[in-house]
Amino acid sequence: MTRAERHRLICEAVQATGRARVVDLAGRLRVSEMTVRRDLEELEARGELTRVHGGAISNTSRSFEPGFAARSMRQVDAKQRIGAAAAALVRDGETVIVDAGTTTLHTVQNFRRDLRIRALALSLHIADALADMPNVTLMIPGGQVRPYERSFVGAATTVMLEQLTFDTTFLTVGGVDVEAGFTEYEYDDAQTKQAALKSARRKIIVADSTKIGAVSFVRLCHIGDVDILVTDTAAPAESVAAIRAAGVDVLLA
């Protein structure tokens, strides 16, 4: 097992329960406790977790989102399945908005190579993934780019979205809660996502099961305001049933 693979599994373990012990991680990864402690030191230095006595705890809160690099290491298998299921929903000839995010990145990476669409990418990560697809007409908005996240935000971005209409938008979110609705961490990102929701006829949310039941800082919309939620099979059954009762088609990947 490589160091990168250990780091990914450690982050997933901490994220899943909010805390993980060195002794448990060592047993799961089949390495020494000293190796785990060194891994935790590196991950803490990158801002992906916080070390505590005997282990580590999650940095996740309602107000602050872990960075793109940290999120890209979490729930990788689930995001891959979600991305494949979401990509299958795209039809030839559509106009599509693809939001910034690690799960949407998996979505575009699963697009058919011969897919013919016009796509507006809301991050440089997404734009780079789409740039060499021969039949994709790639668009990027104006506006500012958030450092490290590489997402587009600001008035120029929202103005462009307001001037265009799209068939489908794929959005990521910080939280999915029946009462609170879909929520996001940052106000600027939320404004971009809200403009994308208004610009598209079909609204698809891609979110792994750790987002189900979570509530972030800024409300995007009510649960029933979207058409499809694509998540993974670890999503709580009661939450899935409540979301479906609100009129949302929930796909479990």
Secondary structure, DSSP 4 states (H G I P E B T S, - for coil): --HHHHHHHHHHHHHHHSEEEHHHHHHHHTS-HHHHHHHHHHHHHTTS-EEETTEEE----SS-PPPHHHHTTSSHHHHHHHHHHHHTT--TT-EEEE-SSHHHHHHHHTS-TT--EEEEESBHHHHHHHTT-TTEEEE---SEE-TTT-BEESHHHHHHHHH--EEEEEE--SEEETTTEEEES-HHHHHHHHHHHHHEEEEEEE--GGGBT---SEEEE-GGG-SEEEE-TTS-HHHHHHHHHTT-EEEE-
